[in-house]
């Protein structure tokens, strides 16, 4: 696909312009639209967490934290992994606090990739990954996720085997998956693990939606699969679980040799950040299922409200297994350009969504698919549905 060249920008980042999230959120703000596009909650975090942050500031935790993270939070991250996934980490040598999961992924790729190395991802692809791979001098190989007749996303072993080659250094896996909402099953993880072990590659897992899994499905980390604990870099964060996306506190868990590599790269990116927020989050990670079970139920109810409302409007909706995103196909309504559709919505209908073509290396693969977010109050979701019900029939068809 042709891109206008950006002056002064290095060749490896040409084509990575302003993110579609920034564009659609700006349109939403400009037109006072209900923002069902970008994935951030419209409600506050738990009061106890907010109070803990205020207390940490009052207690003087306002200077640089240790580069690897506040010890109490590293211990809490390790305990959290054991509690929810049965995986044990040493907080001193295997847990590193990052400025959000994004920095965790970026630092890991900077640490592991040499120029020319390849990273295998499952498409559609969260838009940070291609840019992060490019900044590290690597290149992307994609394994397509396809829907079966029941709308369930999956992958073919043949596609995965074809994507992994002699230059493959990393398989980058996002589960629960953004944007499809797919939760990779234990059986699928084992299939990926078989390939990773045979090719002697590292699997980097982005698990930021680990507690947003629905309909009784489990979330399993790749690190818990036989043979994968010491070749998996597990990345997650507090943003999605505790509704604090602006705090940007994440973590990276990996065996000591991998952790040493990640820390060597990370120290030159942000070094450290968010000292009082790190202190506040340490006790929150011990809340356990008394917090995470109602959280998943809250989001499942929001998912169903949005999916049911969109379906009643005649949209072809794929109900997600996890995350907080719904994929819809607008082509049956006559809209074959998802970008034009999403650019029209804020102004003419007062609703914002995200075009899915931006999540594919070839935008044509996502043409006509749109992502809506349900990490919103039920009142906001209902208002968005009401606006769509009024405005959809008058939108220009392409």
N, C-alpha and C positions, 0 to 999 in steps of 0.2 A: 504494500500500500504506500502511495506517495505521501510524503510529509514535507511541509515547508521547512527549510533549514533555519535553525535558530542561530543567529550570529554569536560567535565566541564560545558556544557550547561544545564541549568535547564530542567527538564522533560517536562514542559509545552511548551517549545520552540523547543523541538526535532522535526525534520522534516521541520522546517522553515530555510532553508539554504539561499544561495545567491539568490536574486530575479532573475526571468527570464529576467526582464528588464535590470539588470546589465549585465547578461551574453550576451544577444543579442546586447546590445550597445557596449560592449567590442569587440565582434566579428565584428561589423560594423566598429569600429575604426581600428581594426587590418587589415582589408581587404579594407579599404577606400570605404566602401559600402554606398549607399544611405540609410539613416536610416529612413525607413517608419515603424519602430517598436515603439520605445519609444515616448510617447506623449509630445514632446516639440517642439515649433516652431523653424524654421531656419531663422526667421526674427526678427528685433528689435521691441521693443514696440513703441507706439506713441512718437514722438519727445518731445511733451509737457510734457509727464510723465517723460521721462529721464531727461529733463531739470529741472523739479521740484525736482527730487532726488538730482541732483547736487547742486541746490540752497539750499536744506535743509541741506546738508553737509556744505556748505559755511556759512549758517546761524547759525551753531553751534549745530544742533540737532544730537549730536553724542554720547550721554551718555544714560544710562538706561532710557527707557520709563516707565511710570507707568505699574505695573504688569498687569492691565486689558486692557492696550492699550492707545495710545495717545487720549485724549478727542476729538479732531477734527475728527479723523478717526472713533471713536465710533459713533459720531453724524452722520457722513456721511453714515456709514453702516445702521443706523436706517432709515435715509432719503431714502436711496437706496431701502430698503425693502418696504417702503411705496410707493415709486414711481413706482416700477415694480411689486409688488405683493399685494399691498393694506393691508399689515400687519404692525401694529404699534408697535415699541419697544421703551422702555425708554433706552437711551444710557448709563445712569448711572448704572442701575440695571439689564439690560437685554441684553447687548452687551459686548462681551469679544473678544479681539484681540488675535490671536494665531499664532504660527510659522507654517503657512500654514494650509490647511484644515486637513492634516494628524494629526498634533498635536491636532487640535480641536476634531477629532474623538477619538483619543487615550485618551485625557484628559477626555472626556465625558464618555467613557467606564470605565476608572479607577475610575471615580466618582460614577457611577451608579451600577457597578457590584460587588456582593460578590462572593466568591469562590463557584462554583457550579451553578451559575445563567446561564440562557440560552439567547442567542441572535439569533433572526430569521433574515435570510438574503435571498435575491433572487439570485439564481445561474444561470449563472456563476457569480462569486464573485470577485470583485477587491481584489488583493492579500494582501493588507494591513489589511483588516478586520479580517480574521481568526487569523493572528498574534496578532492584537490588542486585540481581545477577549481573546486569550490564555494568553497574558501578564496580563490581568486583572483577570485571574483565572476562566473565563467563558468557556462555550462550545457553539458550533455553531449548529443551526438547519437550514436546507436549504429548500427553496421553489423553485422548478425548474421553470425556464422560458422556454417555448416551443414555437416553431414557428408554425403558422397555414399555410395552403396551399399557402397563399400569402406572406409568409415570415415574418409576423408580430409576434413579441414576446409577449407572454401573460402568465398569471398564472391562475391556477384553485383555486377556493375558498376552495375546499376540501383539497388541499395540504396546503394552508395557515392555515386552521383550525387545521389540523393534526400537524403542526409544532409548534403551540402555546400551551404551557402546563402550569402546575402550577409553574414551575421554570423560565418561560419566564419573563425577565425584560425589554428587549428592542427589538423592531423591527427596523432593520437598513436598510434604503432605500436609494438607489443611483439613482437619476433621474435628468437629463438625465443619462442613465446607461452606465457604463464602464464594460465590453467591447462591449455590443451588440448595443449601440446607441439607445436603447429604451427610449421613453419619456412616463412616466406613465400618463395616462389620468386622468381627474377629476373623472370620474366614477370609475376607478381603485383605486384612492386614497381614495374615499369614502368607497369602499369595505374593504380596509386595515384599515381605521379609525374605521369602525364598529367592526372589530375584536379587535383592540387596546383598544377601549373604554370598550368593554365587558370584556376583560381580565385585564383591568387596567394596561396597560403597556405604556412605553414611546416610541415614535417613534423618532429616530435620522435620519435626512435626510442630505445626502451629495449632495449638489447642485452646485458643482464647474463648471458644464457646463450649468448653468442656462440661459446664453445668446446665447448659440450655439444650437439653435433649428430651424428646417428647414420646408420648404413647408407650411408655415403659421400656423404650430402647436403652441399652447401656452405652456409655462412652468408654472405649478402651484405648489406652495409649499404646503406641507401637513399642514403647520401652518395656511393656509387660509381656510381649510376644517372645516365645522361646528363641534364644540366640540373638536378641535385638537390644538388650539392655545397654550393652557397652558400645553399640554402634548407632545409638539414637540420641539426637540432641532435641530435648523436649522444651518447647517454648510456650509460655502462657502469660497471662496478665490478670490484673485486678479489674480492669476497665469494664468488661462486659458483665462479670459476675456481680460486682458491687455497684454498678451504674455510676462509675466515676471515670468515664472515658477521658476526661480532661486531666486526670491525675498523672497519666502516663507512667505507671509503675508495672513493670513486667519482670519476668525471670527466665533464666535458661538453666536447665538441669541436664547434666551429661557426666559420663565417666571422666576421671581426672585428666587423661591425656587430651580429650576433646575440650574439657573446661579450660585447661591451660591455654589452648589455642584461642578459644573464644575470648578469654580475658585479655590475652595479648593484643587482640584487635580492638576490643571494646574500650580499653583504657585511653585510646587515642580518639575516640568519638565523643562521648559526653563525659567520660571518667566517672561521674556520679550525678545524681539528681534527686530532688524531692525528699530531702531528709525527714521532715515531719510527717510526710505522707507514708513513708516507709514504716516509721514507728507506729502510725495509726493502723496500718493494714496487718501488722503482725498478729494481734489478737483476733482480728476478723477472720483470718484464715483457719482458725480453730473452731468456728461456729458449727461446722459439719452439716449433716443432713437436716438438722432442725432449721437451717437456713436454706440450703440448696434445694430441698424437696418443694417447699412452697414457692421458691423462685421459679423452678421449672413449671410448676402448675400455673403460676401467674402468666408466664410467657406463652404457655400452651393455650390458655384462654384467649390471649391477645392474638395469637396465630389463627385460631379458629374464627374469631370475630372478623379478622381481615380477609381470610380465605373465603369464608361464607359470603361476605359482602361483595367481594370481587366476582365470585362465581355467579351470584344473582344478577350481576351486571352483564353477564354473558362472556366474561373473560375466561380463557383456558388457564386454570390455576394448578400449579404443582404444589401440593401441601408438603412443607419441609419436615424432615425428621429431626432437625436441630438448627442451631443458630437463631437469628431473628430476621430472616429474609424469606420472602415469597417470590417465586418466579412465575410470571404470567406471559402468555403468548397472545399478542394483540393482533396477529395477522388475520384471525378469523373475523375481526371487526373491520378489516380493510387497511389497517396500518402496517405497512411492511418496512418502515424505517423507524427503528426504536429510538434513535437519537432525535429525529424530528418530533416524534411523539412526546418525548420527555421535555424537549425544549418548548413545546406548545402548552403542556399541561399547566405550569405555574401561572402563566398569563391568562389563559382562557378559562381554566377550571379552578385554579387556586390550590393545586396539589403538586407536589414534587415527587418524582421517582427517578430511578437510575437506569439508563440503557445498558443492556447486557453485552452489546457488541464490544464494548470497551474491555471486557474480561477475556476476550479471545485474541490470539495472535493474528488470526484472520477474522476481521470484524464481520465478514459475511456469515460466519458460523453462528453468530448470535443475533443476527438481524431479525427484528420483530419480537425479541424477548426483552422483558422489562422486569426490574427488581423493585419490590416494595418492602419497606421495613416495618416491623410491628413492635419495635422496642419503644412504644409510645403508650400513653394512657388510653384507656378504652374510650374516653370522651374524644380524644384527638383522632383515633382510628375511625370512630363513628362519624365525626365531622368530615374526614377525608372521603369516606364512602358516600356520604350525602352529597358532597360536591361533585364527585365523579358521576353519581347517578343523574345529576342535573346537567353536567357538562359534556359527558362522553358523546352523546349523539350528534352534537354540533361541531365536533372537532373535524378539521379538514382531513379527508382521506387521501392517501398517496398511492 
